[in-house]
Amino acid sequence: MVKKQIVLDILEDLEQNHINLYHSVTKEKVIAWIEKNITAKTDKLSEPEFEAKLCEFFALFRDAHTQYFWHKYNKFPICFKKFNKEFFVIDAFDKKLVGKKLFAINDVSVEKIVKKLNKMVSYEKIIRRDKIVEVRLSFLYLYEMLGIRKSGENHVTYNLDNIDYIFNLDKIAKQAEKYFNGRNEPNYSFLINKNYLYIKYFSCWEMKNYSIINFVND
């Protein structure tokens, strides 16, 4: 019952410190949610699944400033935008993907994924929820939390218009290293790990001759 105690301890802390915790949900409904989603499933929940439940727990209070941030924010180099209830690629490491509609991730429909993700977002306005969903759709750990990606896998398949595109971070990291090392001026720093590639652009004050616009275009 360790997981249940963790949630109850969090709830106690929120009650002591939040100015108006139950402004949109009653304590009775919160306790009922804990019994249904934590107590009844505590032996079956993996760590990623438990973290997904923690996101849902915080989202019960409908407060954008009261939320759970999971500890892994590595993401694939692809960005999505919602248009008329559908999601499209607006940027990606492979530019040929831009403009394509997203149908599924690892053969799990985007509708099913978004329905679960909506419950994990702490928000007050729908527009904020939708923006967060757009950003988190490319997070690796989210796929583990939703059970559509196994721990340790560094690739994922995006089911798009007329293509099933597999992102592999090992391959992307090698391409990035070749590109960066081939430049005359070191405008970037980057860190390659098994599961992520982190790129830092030096600020305009450090590289006055290479603007952020040029960086984005490159």
ROSE-4610 file (N, C-alpha, C; in Angstrom, 1 decimal, always signed):
// ROSE-4610
residu = [M/M/M/V/V/V/K/K/K/K/K/K/Q/Q/Q/I/I/I/V/V/V/L/L/L/D/D/D/I/I/I/L/L/L/E/E/E/D/D/D/L/L/L/E/E/E/Q/Q/Q/N/N/N/H/H/H/I/I/I/N/N/N/L/L/L/Y/Y/Y/H/H/H/S/S/S/V/V/V/T/T/T/K/K/K/E/E/E/K/K/K/V/V/V/I/I/I/A/A/A/W/W/W/I/I/I/E/E/E/K/K/K/N/N/N/I/I/I/T/T/T/A/A/A/K/K/K/T/T/T/D/D/D/K/K/K/L/L/L/S/S/S/E/E/E/P/P/P/E/E/E/F/F/F/E/E/E/A/A/A/K/K/K/L/L/L/C/C/C/E/E/E/F/F/F/F/F/F/A/A/A/L/L/L/F/F/F/R/R/R/D/D/D/A/A/A/H/H/H/T/T/T/Q/Q/Q/Y/Y/Y/F/F/F/W/W/W/H/H/H/K/K/K/Y/Y/Y/N/N/N/K/K/K/F/F/F/P/P/P/I/I/I/C/C/C/F/F/F/K/K/K/K/K/K/F/F/F/N/N/N/K/K/K/E/E/E/F/F/F/F/F/F/V/V/V/I/I/I/D/D/D/A/A/A/F/F/F/D/D/D/K/K/K/K/K/K/L/L/L/V/V/V/G/G/G/K/K/K/K/K/K/L/L/L/F/F/F/A/A/A/I/I/I/N/N/N/D/D/D/V/V/V/S/S/S/V/V/V/E/E/E/K/K/K/I/I/I/V/V/V/K/K/K/K/K/K/L/L/L/N/N/N/K/K/K/M/M/M/V/V/V/S/S/S/Y/Y/Y/E/E/E/K/K/K/I/I/I/I/I/I/R/R/R/R/R/R/D/D/D/K/K/K/I/I/I/V/V/V/E/E/E/V/V/V/R/R/R/L/L/L/S/S/S/F/F/F/L/L/L/Y/Y/Y/L/L/L/Y/Y/Y/E/E/E/M/M/M/L/L/L/G/G/G/I/I/I/R/R/R/K/K/K/S/S/S/G/G/G/E/E/E/N/N/N/H/H/H/V/V/V/T/T/T/Y/Y/Y/N/N/N/L/L/L/D/D/D/N/N/N/I/I/I/D/D/D/Y/Y/Y/I/I/I/F/F/F/N/N/N/L/L/L/D/D/D/K/K/K/I/I/I/A/A/A/K/K/K/Q/Q/Q/A/A/A/E/E/E/K/K/K/Y/Y/Y/F/F/F/N/N/N/G/G/G/R/R/R/N/N/N/E/E/E/P/P/P/N/N/N/Y/Y/Y/S/S/S/F/F/F/L/L/L/I/I/I/N/N/N/K/K/K/N/N/N/Y/Y/Y/L/L/L/Y/Y/Y/I/I/I/K/K/K/Y/Y/Y/F/F/F/S/S/S/C/C/C/W/W/W/E/E/E/M/M/M/K/K/K/N/N/N/Y/Y/Y/S/S/S/I/I/I/I/I/I/N/N/N/F/F/F/V/V/V/N/N/N/D/D/D]
num = [1/1/1/2/2/2/3/3/3/4/4/4/5/5/5/6/6/6/7/7/7/8/8/8/9/9/9/10/10/10/11/11/11/12/12/12/13/13/13/14/14/14/15/15/15/16/16/16/17/17/17/18/18/18/19/19/19/20/20/20/21/21/21/22/22/22/23/23/23/24/24/24/25/25/25/26/26/26/27/27/27/28/28/28/29/29/29/30/30/30/31/31/31/32/32/32/33/33/33/34/34/34/35/35/35/36/36/36/37/37/37/38/38/38/39/39/39/40/40/40/41/41/41/42/42/42/43/43/43/44/44/44/45/45/45/46/46/46/47/47/47/48/48/48/49/49/49/50/50/50/51/51/51/52/52/52/53/53/53/54/54/54/55/55/55/56/56/56/57/57/57/58/58/58/59/59/59/60/60/60/61/61/61/62/62/62/63/63/63/64/64/64/65/65/65/66/66/66/67/67/67/68/68/68/69/69/69/70/70/70/71/71/71/72/72/72/73/73/73/74/74/74/75/75/75/76/76/76/77/77/77/78/78/78/79/79/79/80/80/80/81/81/81/82/82/82/83/83/83/84/84/84/85/85/85/86/86/86/87/87/87/88/88/88/89/89/89/90/90/90/91/91/91/92/92/92/93/93/93/94/94/94/95/95/95/96/96/96/97/97/97/98/98/98/99/99/99/100/100/100/101/101/101/102/102/102/103/103/103/104/104/104/105/105/105/106/106/106/107/107/107/108/108/108/109/109/109/110/110/110/111/111/111/112/112/112/113/113/113/114/114/114/115/115/115/116/116/116/117/117/117/118/118/118/119/119/119/120/120/120/121/121/121/122/122/122/123/123/123/124/124/124/125/125/125/126/126/126/127/127/127/128/128/128/129/129/129/130/130/130/131/131/131/132/132/132/133/133/133/134/134/134/135/135/135/136/136/136/137/137/137/138/138/138/139/139/139/140/140/140/141/141/141/142/142/142/143/143/143/144/144/144/145/145/145/146/146/146/147/147/147/148/148/148/149/149/149/150/150/150/151/151/151/152/152/152/153/153/153/154/154/154/155/155/155/156/156/156/157/157/157/158/158/158/159/159/159/160/160/160/161/161/161/162/162/162/163/163/163/164/164/164/165/165/165/166/166/166/167/167/167/168/168/168/169/169/169/170/170/170/171/171/171/172/172/172/173/173/173/174/174/174/175/175/175/176/176/176/177/177/177/178/178/178/179/179/179/180/180/180/181/181/181/182/182/182/183/183/183/184/184/184/185/185/185/186/186/186/187/187/187/188/188/188/189/189/189/190/190/190/191/191/191/192/192/192/193/193/193/194/194/194/195/195/195/196/196/196/197/197/197/198/198/198/199/199/199/200/200/200/201/201/201/202/202/202/203/203/203/204/204/204/205/205/205/206/206/206/207/207/207/208/208/208/209/209/209/210/210/210/211/211/211/212/212/212/213/213/213/214/214/214/215/215/215/216/216/216/217/217/217/218/218/218]
x = [+0.8/+0.0/+0.9/+2.1/+3.0/+2.5/+2.1/+1.7/+0.5/-0.5/-1.6/-1.2/-0.2/+0.3/+0.9/+1.7/+2.3/+1.2/+0.1/-0.9/-1.6/-1.9/-2.5/-1.6/-0.3/+0.6/+0.6/+0.5/+0.5/-0.8/-1.9/-3.2/-3.2/-2.6/-2.5/-1.7/-0.6/+0.2/-0.5/-1.3/-2.1/-3.1/-3.8/-4.8/-4.3/-3.0/-2.4/-1.9/-1.6/-0.9/-1.6/-2.6/-3.4/-4.5/-4.6/-5.5/-7.0/-7.3/-8.6/-8.6/-8.2/-8.0/-9.2/-10.3/-11.5/-12.5/-12.0/-12.9/-13.7/-13.2/-13.9/-14.2/-13.8/-14.0/-14.1/-15.0/-15.2/-14.1/-13.8/-12.9/-13.4/-14.7/-15.3/-15.0/-15.0/-14.8/-13.3/-12.4/-11.0/-10.6/-11.2/-11.0/-11.5/-12.6/-13.2/-12.3/-11.7/-10.8/-9.5/-9.0/-7.9/-8.2/-9.3/-9.7/-9.8/-10.4/-10.6/-9.3/-8.5/-7.4/-6.0/-5.9/-4.7/-4.8/-5.7/-5.9/-6.2/-7.1/-7.6/-6.6/-5.6/-4.6/-3.2/-3.0/-1.6/-0.6/-1.0/-0.1/+0.2/-0.7/-0.6/+0.1/+0.2/+0.8/+2.3/+2.8/+4.3/+4.6/+5.9/+6.3/+5.8/+6.0/+5.4/+3.9/+3.2/+1.7/+1.3/+2.1/+1.8/+2.0/+3.1/+3.3/+2.2/+1.6/+0.5/-0.7/-0.9/-2.0/-1.8/-0.5/-0.2/-0.6/-0.3/-0.8/-2.3/-3.0/-4.4/-4.9/-4.3/-4.6/-4.6/-3.4/-3.3/-4.3/-4.6/-5.5/-6.9/-7.3/-8.6/-8.9/-7.9/-8.2/-8.3/-8.2/-8.4/-7.6/-6.4/-5.5/-4.2/-4.0/-2.8/-1.5/-1.6/-0.4/-0.2/-1.1/-1.0/-1.0/+0.3/+0.4/+1.6/+1.6/+2.8/+3.6/+4.9/+5.9/+6.7/+6.5/+7.3/+8.8/+9.6/+11.1/+11.8/+11.2/+11.9/+11.2/+12.0/+11.4/+12.1/+12.7/+13.3/+12.3/+12.5/+11.5/+12.1/+11.3/+11.7/+11.6/+12.5/+12.5/+11.4/+10.2/+9.0/+8.0/+7.3/+6.4/+5.0/+4.0/+2.6/+1.8/+0.8/-0.1/-1.5/-2.5/-3.9/-4.6/-5.3/-6.1/-7.4/-8.5/-9.8/-9.9/-9.4/-9.5/-8.5/-7.7/-6.7/-5.3/-4.3/-2.9/-2.0/-1.2/-0.4/+1.1/+2.0/+3.4/+3.7/+4.3/+4.6/+6.1/+6.9/+8.3/+8.9/+10.0/+10.6/+12.1/+12.9/+14.2/+14.3/+13.3/+13.2/+12.1/+12.4/+11.5/+10.4/+10.6/+9.5/+8.3/+8.4/+7.2/+6.3/+6.8/+6.1/+4.8/+3.7/+2.4/+1.6/+2.2/+1.5/+0.6/-0.5/-1.4/-1.0/-1.1/-0.8/-2.1/-2.0/-3.1/-2.9/-1.7/-1.4/+0.1/+0.4/+1.8/+1.9/+2.9/+3.0/+1.7/+0.9/-0.4/-1.5/-1.3/-2.3/-2.9/-4.2/-4.8/-4.5/-4.3/-4.1/-5.3/-6.5/-7.7/-7.6/-7.2/-7.1/-6.0/-4.9/-3.8/-4.2/-4.8/-5.2/-6.3/-7.2/-8.2/-7.6/-6.6/-5.9/-5.0/-4.4/-3.5/-4.3/-5.5/-6.3/-6.6/-6.7/-7.0/-5.7/-4.6/-3.3/-2.8/-3.6/-3.1/-3.9/-3.1/-3.7/-4.0/-5.2/-5.5/-6.8/-7.0/-8.2/-9.0/-8.2/-8.8/-8.4/-9.4/-9.2/-8.0/-7.8/-6.7/-5.4/-5.2/-4.0/-3.8/-4.9/-4.8/-4.3/-4.9/-4.6/-3.2/-2.7/-1.3/-0.3/-0.6/+0.3/+0.2/-0.9/-1.1/-0.2/-0.2/+0.6/+2.0/+2.5/+3.9/+4.3/+3.4/+3.8/+3.6/+3.0/+2.8/+4.1/+5.2/+6.4/+7.4/+6.9/+7.7/+7.9/+9.1/+9.3/+8.7/+8.9/+8.4/+6.9/+6.2/+4.7/+4.3/+5.0/+4.6/+4.7/+5.7/+5.8/+4.6/+4.3/+3.2/+1.9/+1.7/+0.5/+0.5/+1.6/+1.8/+1.9/+2.4/+2.6/+4.0/+4.9/+6.4/+7.0/+7.9/+8.6/+9.7/+10.1/+11.2/+12.5/+13.3/+14.6/+14.6/+13.4/+13.4/+13.7/+14.5/+14.9/+14.3/+13.3/+12.7/+11.1/+10.5/+9.0/+8.5/+7.3/+6.8/+5.6/+5.7/+4.6/+3.8/+2.5/+1.7/+1.1/+1.7/+1.3/+0.6/+0.3/-0.2/+0.7/+0.2/+0.9/+2.3/+2.6/+3.9/+3.9/+4.6/+4.9/+6.3/+6.6/+7.9/+8.5/+9.7/+10.3/+11.4/+11.3/+12.4/+13.3/+14.6/+15.6/+16.7/+16.7/+17.6/+19.1/+19.5/+20.9/+21.3/+20.4/+20.7/+20.7/+19.7/+19.6/+20.8/+21.3/+22.5/+23.7/+23.9/+25.1/+25.0/+23.8/+23.6/+23.9/+23.4/+23.6/+25.1/+25.8/+27.2/+28.0/+27.7/+28.4/+28.2/+26.9/+26.6/+27.3/+27.2/+27.8/+29.3/+29.9/+31.4/+31.9/+31.1/+31.5/+31.4/+30.9/+30.8/+32.1/+32.3/+33.6/+33.5/+32.3/+32.1/+31.2/+31.6/+30.8/+29.6/+28.6/+27.4/+26.5/+26.8/+25.9/+26.8/+26.1/+26.7/+25.6/+26.1/+25.1/+25.5/+24.6/+24.8/+24.1/+24.8/+24.1/+24.1/+22.9/+22.7/+22.0/+21.9/+21.2/+19.8/+19.1/+17.7/+17.3/+18.3/+18.0/+19.1/+18.8/+19.8/+19.4/+20.3/+20.0/+20.9/+20.3/+21.0/+20.8/+21.9/+21.8/+22.3/+21.5/+22.0/+22.6/+23.8/+24.4/+23.6/+23.4/+22.6/+23.1/+22.2/+22.5/+23.6/+23.7/+24.8/+26.2/+26.2/+27.4/+27.8/+26.7/+27.0/+26.2/+26.7/+26.0/+25.9/+26.8/+26.9/+26.0/+25.3/+24.5/+23.2/+22.2/+20.9/+20.1/+19.1/+18.2/+17.4/+17.1/+16.4/+17.2/+18.5/+19.4/+19.5/+19.5/+19.6/+18.4/+17.2/+16.0/+15.9/+16.3/+16.3/+17.3/+18.4/+19.4/+18.9]
y = [-1.2/+0.0/+1.3/+1.1/+2.3/+3.4/+3.0/+4.0/+4.8/+4.1/+4.8/+5.8/+5.4/+6.3/+7.5/+7.3/+8.5/+9.5/+9.0/+9.9/+10.5/+9.8/+10.4/+11.4/+11.2/+12.2/+13.5/+13.3/+14.5/+15.2/+14.5/+15.1/+15.9/+15.4/+16.1/+17.4/+17.3/+18.5/+19.5/+19.1/+20.0/+20.7/+20.0/+20.5/+21.6/+21.4/+22.3/+23.6/+23.5/+24.6/+25.3/+24.6/+25.2/+26.1/+27.2/+28.2/+27.8/+27.1/+26.7/+25.4/+24.3/+23.0/+22.5/+22.5/+21.8/+22.8/+23.7/+24.7/+24.1/+22.9/+22.3/+20.9/+20.3/+18.9/+18.7/+17.8/+17.6/+16.6/+16.6/+15.7/+14.3/+14.1/+12.8/+12.1/+13.0/+12.5/+12.1/+12.9/+12.7/+11.4/+11.2/+9.9/+8.7/+8.9/+7.8/+7.5/+8.5/+8.3/+7.6/+7.9/+7.2/+5.7/+5.4/+4.0/+3.2/+3.9/+3.2/+3.0/+4.1/+4.1/+3.7/+3.8/+3.5/+2.3/+2.3/+1.2/-0.1/+0.0/-1.2/-1.8/-0.9/-1.3/-1.3/-1.0/-0.7/-1.8/-3.1/-4.2/-4.4/-3.8/-3.9/-2.8/-1.7/-0.4/-0.5/-0.3/-0.1/+1.3/+1.6/+3.0/+4.0/+3.7/+4.7/+4.8/+3.7/+3.8/+4.6/+4.4/+5.1/+6.6/+7.0/+8.4/+9.0/+8.2/+8.6/+8.9/+8.0/+8.2/+9.4/+9.7/+10.9/+12.2/+12.1/+13.3/+13.4/+12.3/+12.3/+12.8/+12.4/+12.9/+14.4/+15.0/+16.4/+17.1/+16.5/+17.1/+17.2/+16.4/+16.5/+17.8/+18.6/+19.9/+21.0/+20.8/+21.8/+23.1/+23.0/+24.2/+24.0/+24.9/+24.9/+24.9/+25.5/+25.6/+24.5/+23.5/+22.4/+21.1/+20.7/+19.6/+18.7/+17.6/+16.7/+16.7/+16.9/+16.8/+15.5/+14.6/+13.4/+13.7/+12.8/+13.1/+12.9/+12.5/+12.2/+13.1/+14.0/+14.9/+14.7/+13.6/+13.4/+13.2/+13.7/+13.7/+13.4/+12.9/+12.7/+14.1/+14.3/+15.6/+15.7/+15.8/+16.0/+16.8/+17.8/+18.7/+18.6/+18.6/+18.5/+19.7/+20.0/+21.1/+20.6/+21.0/+20.6/+21.5/+21.0/+21.8/+21.0/+21.7/+21.1/+19.6/+19.4/+18.2/+17.1/+17.5/+16.6/+17.1/+16.2/+16.6/+16.4/+17.5/+17.5/+17.8/+17.3/+17.6/+19.0/+19.9/+21.3/+21.5/+20.5/+20.5/+19.2/+18.8/+17.5/+17.5/+16.6/+16.5/+16.2/+15.3/+15.0/+15.8/+16.8/+17.9/+17.3/+16.2/+15.6/+15.2/+15.2/+14.9/+16.0/+17.3/+18.5/+18.5/+18.8/+18.9/+17.6/+16.5/+15.2/+15.1/+14.4/+14.1/+12.9/+13.1/+12.0/+11.1/+9.8/+8.9/+8.1/+7.7/+6.8/+6.8/+6.3/+6.2/+4.7/+4.0/+2.6/+1.8/+2.3/+1.6/+1.9/+2.8/+3.2/+4.5/+4.6/+5.7/+7.0/+8.1/+9.4/+9.8/+9.4/+9.7/+9.0/+7.8/+7.1/+7.7/+8.0/+8.6/+10.0/+10.8/+12.2/+12.1/+11.1/+11.0/+10.7/+9.8/+9.5/+10.7/+11.4/+12.5/+13.7/+13.9/+15.0/+14.9/+13.6/+13.4/+13.6/+13.7/+13.9/+15.3/+16.2/+17.6/+18.5/+19.2/+20.2/+21.5/+21.9/+23.1/+23.8/+25.0/+25.8/+26.1/+26.3/+26.7/+25.6/+25.2/+24.2/+24.5/+25.7/+26.1/+25.7/+25.9/+25.5/+24.0/+23.2/+21.8/+21.3/+21.9/+21.5/+21.8/+22.9/+23.3/+22.3/+21.9/+21.0/+19.6/+19.2/+17.9/+17.9/+19.0/+19.1/+18.9/+19.5/+19.4/+18.0/+17.5/+16.2/+15.0/+15.2/+14.1/+13.4/+14.2/+13.6/+13.2/+13.2/+12.8/+11.2/+10.8/+9.3/+8.7/+9.3/+8.7/+8.6/+9.6/+9.5/+8.2/+7.7/+6.5/+5.3/+5.3/+4.3/+4.4/+5.7/+5.9/+5.4/+5.5/+5.1/+3.6/+3.0/+1.6/+1.3/+2.3/+2.1/+2.0/+2.0/+1.9/+1.2/+0.3/-0.5/+0.4/+0.2/+0.9/+0.5/+1.6/+1.4/+1.5/+1.4/+1.5/+2.9/+3.1/+4.5/+4.8/+4.1/+4.4/+4.2/+4.8/+4.8/+5.0/+4.4/+4.5/+5.5/+6.5/+7.4/+7.1/+6.8/+6.4/+7.7/+8.1/+9.4/+9.1/+10.2/+10.1/+9.2/+8.1/+7.3/+6.8/+6.9/+6.4/+6.1/+5.0/+4.6/+5.0/+6.1/+6.6/+6.2/+5.6/+5.1/+6.1/+6.7/+7.6/+6.8/+6.8/+6.1/+7.2/+7.4/+8.5/+8.2/+6.9/+6.6/+7.1/+6.9/+7.3/+8.8/+9.5/+10.9/+11.6/+11.0/+11.5/+11.5/+10.4/+10.3/+11.4/+11.6/+12.6/+14.0/+14.2/+15.5/+15.8/+14.8/+14.9/+15.2/+14.5/+14.8/+16.2/+16.7/+18.0/+19.1/+18.9/+19.9/+20.0/+18.8/+18.8/+19.3/+19.4/+19.8/+21.3/+22.0/+23.5/+24.2/+25.3/+26.0/+26.7/+27.2/+27.9/+27.0/+26.8/+26.0/+26.8/+26.9/+27.6/+26.9/+25.6/+24.7/+23.9/+23.5/+22.4/+21.3/+20.1/+19.0/+17.9/+17.2/+16.0/+14.8/+13.7/+12.5/+11.5/+10.9/+9.8/+8.7/+7.6/+6.4/+6.8/+7.6/+7.8/+9.2/+10.1/+11.5/+12.2/+13.2/+14.2/+15.6/+16.3/+17.6/+18.6/+19.6/+20.6/+22.0/+22.7/+24.0/+25.0/+26.0/+27.1/+28.2/+28.6/+29.7/+31.0/+31.8/+33.0/+34.0/+34.9/+35.9/+36.8/+36.9/+37.8/+37.1/+35.8/+35.0/+34.9/+34.8/+34.6/+35.7/+36.9/+38.0/+37.9/+37.1/+37.0/+35.8/+35.1/+34.0/+34.0/+34.6/+34.9/+33.6/+33.7/+32.6/+32.2/+33.2/+32.9/+32.0/+32.4/+31.5/+30.1/+30.0/+28.7/+27.9/+28.5/+27.8/+27.3/+28.2/+27.9/+26.7/+26.7/+25.6/+24.3]
z = [+0.0/+0.0/+0.0/-0.4/-0.4/-1.3/-2.5/-3.5/-3.0/-2.3/-1.7/-0.7/+0.2/+1.2/+0.6/-0.5/-1.2/-1.6/-2.2/-2.7/-1.5/-0.4/+0.8/+1.4/+1.4/+2.0/+1.1/-0.2/-1.1/-0.8/-0.7/-0.5/+0.8/+1.9/+3.2/+3.0/+2.3/+2.1/+1.3/+0.3/-0.5/+0.3/+1.2/+2.0/+3.0/+3.4/+4.3/+3.6/+2.4/+1.7/+0.6/+0.0/-1.1/-0.6/-1.2/-0.7/-0.9/-1.9/-2.2/-3.0/-2.4/-3.1/-3.7/-3.0/-3.5/-4.1/-4.9/-5.6/-6.8/-7.3/-8.4/-8.3/-7.1/-6.9/-5.3/-4.9/-3.5/-3.0/-1.7/-1.1/-1.2/-1.1/-1.2/-2.6/-3.6/-5.0/-5.1/-4.5/-4.6/-3.9/-2.7/-1.9/-2.7/-3.3/-4.2/-5.3/-5.9/-7.1/-6.6/-5.4/-4.9/-4.7/-4.1/-3.9/-5.2/-6.2/-7.5/-8.3/-8.3/-9.2/-8.6/-7.3/-6.6/-5.7/-4.7/-3.8/-4.5/-5.4/-6.1/-7.1/-7.5/-8.6/-8.1/-6.8/-6.4/-6.7/-6.7/-7.0/-8.5/-9.3/-10.8/-11.4/-10.8/-11.4/-11.5/-12.7/-12.8/-12.4/-12.3/-12.0/-13.0/-14.3/-15.3/-15.2/-15.0/-14.8/-13.6/-12.5/-11.3/-11.5/-12.2/-12.5/-13.3/-14.2/-15.0/-14.1/-13.1/-12.2/-11.3/-11.0/-10.2/-11.0/-12.3/-13.2/-13.1/-13.2/-13.2/-11.8/-10.8/-9.4/-9.3/-9.7/-9.6/-10.5/-11.7/-12.6/-12.1/-11.0/-10.5/-9.9/-9.5/-8.8/-9.8/-11.1/-12.1/-11.8/-11.4/-11.1/-11.9/-12.8/-13.7/-12.9/-11.7/-10.8/-9.8/-9.9/-9.0/-9.9/-10.2/-11.1/-10.8/-11.4/-11.2/-12.4/-12.3/-13.3/-13.2/-14.2/-14.1/-14.4/-14.0/-14.0/-15.3/-16.3/-17.6/-18.7/-19.2/-20.3/-21.6/-21.9/-23.2/-24.2/-25.4/-26.4/-27.8/-28.7/-30.1/-30.8/-31.8/-32.5/-33.5/-33.0/-33.8/-33.0/-33.7/-33.0/-33.7/-32.9/-33.4/-33.0/-33.9/-33.6/-33.9/-33.1/-33.2/-34.1/-35.1/-36.0/-36.2/-35.8/-35.9/-35.4/-34.2/-33.5/-34.1/-35.1/-35.6/-35.4/-35.4/-35.1/-36.3/-36.6/-37.7/-37.3/-38.1/-37.8/-38.3/-37.4/-37.8/-37.8/-37.3/-37.4/-37.0/-37.6/-37.3/-37.8/-37.3/-37.7/-39.2/-39.7/-41.1/-41.6/-42.4/-42.9/-43.8/-44.4/-45.2/-44.5/-43.1/-42.3/-42.1/-42.2/-41.9/-42.8/-42.1/-42.8/-42.8/-42.4/-42.4/-41.1/-41.3/-40.3/-39.4/-38.1/-37.2/-37.0/-37.3/-37.0/-35.8/-35.5/-34.4/-34.0/-32.8/-32.4/-31.9/-32.5/-32.3/-32.4/-33.5/-33.8/-32.8/-31.8/-30.9/-31.4/-31.7/-32.3/-31.5/-32.2/-31.6/-30.7/-31.1/-30.3/-29.0/-28.9/-27.7/-26.8/-27.4/-26.7/-26.1/-26.9/-26.4/-25.3/-25.5/-24.4/-23.1/-23.0/-21.8/-21.3/-22.3/-21.9/-21.4/-21.9/-21.4/-19.9/-19.5/-18.0/-17.2/-17.8/-17.1/-17.0/-17.6/-17.6/-16.6/-15.8/-14.9/-15.7/-15.7/-16.5/-15.9/-16.3/-16.0/-17.3/-18.4/-19.7/-20.7/-21.5/-22.5/-23.4/-23.8/-24.7/-24.1/-22.7/-22.1/-22.1/-21.9/-21.9/-23.3/-24.4/-25.7/-26.1/-25.6/-25.8/-25.2/-23.9/-23.2/-23.9/-24.4/-25.1/-26.3/-27.1/-28.3/-28.0/-26.9/-26.6/-26.1/-25.3/-24.6/-25.5/-26.7/-27.6/-28.1/-28.0/-28.5/-27.4/-26.1/-25.0/-24.9/-24.8/-24.8/-23.6/-22.4/-21.2/-21.1/-21.8/-21.9/-22.5/-23.5/-24.2/-23.2/-22.3/-21.3/-20.3/-19.9/-18.9/-19.5/-20.8/-21.4/-21.9/-21.7/-22.1/-23.6/-24.3/-25.8/-26.2/-25.2/-25.5/-24.3/-24.5/-23.5/-23.0/-21.7/-21.1/-21.8/-22.1/-22.7/-24.2/-24.8/-26.3/-26.7/-27.6/-28.1/-29.5/-29.8/-31.1/-31.0/-31.9/-31.9/-33.3/-33.6/-34.9/-34.9/-35.8/-35.9/-37.2/-37.0/-38.2/-38.8/-39.9/-40.5/-41.9/-42.6/-43.9/-44.8/-45.3/-46.2/-45.8/-44.5/-44.1/-42.6/-42.3/-40.9/-40.6/-40.0/-39.8/-38.5/-38.5/-37.3/-36.9/-35.8/-35.2/-34.4/-34.7/-33.9/-33.5/-32.1/-31.6/-31.8/-31.9/-32.1/-33.5/-34.5/-35.8/-35.9/-35.3/-35.3/-34.6/-33.5/-32.8/-33.7/-34.4/-35.3/-36.4/-37.0/-38.0/-37.4/-36.2/-35.6/-35.3/-34.8/-34.5/-35.8/-36.9/-38.1/-38.6/-38.5/-38.9/-38.1/-36.8/-35.9/-36.0/-36.1/-36.1/-37.5/-38.5/-39.8/-40.0/-38.9/-39.0/-38.6/-39.2/-38.9/-37.6/-37.2/-35.9/-35.0/-33.8/-32.9/-32.3/-33.1/-32.6/-31.7/-31.5/-30.7/-29.7/-28.6/-27.8/-27.8/-27.7/-27.7/-26.8/-26.2/-25.3/-25.9/-26.1/-26.7/-25.6/-25.4/-24.4/-25.1/-24.5/-25.1/-25.5/-24.7/-24.9/-25.3/-25.5/-25.9/-26.5/-27.2/-27.8/-27.4/-26.7/-26.2/-26.9/-27.5/-28.3/-27.6/-27.4/-26.9/-27.9/-28.2/-29.1/-28.3/-28.6/-27.9/-28.1/-27.1/-27.2/-28.2/-28.6/-29.6/-29.1/-27.8/-27.2/-27.4/-27.4/-27.6/-29.0/-29.9/-31.3/-32.1/-32.0/-32.7/-34.2/-34.8/-36.2/-36.7/-35.7/-36.1/-35.3/-35.9/-35.2/-35.0/-34.1/-33.8/-35.0/-35.9/-37.1/-38.0/-38.2/-39.0/-38.4/-37.1/-36.4/-36.8/-36.6/-36.9/-38.4/-39.3/-40.7/-41.0/-40.4/-40.6/-40.1]
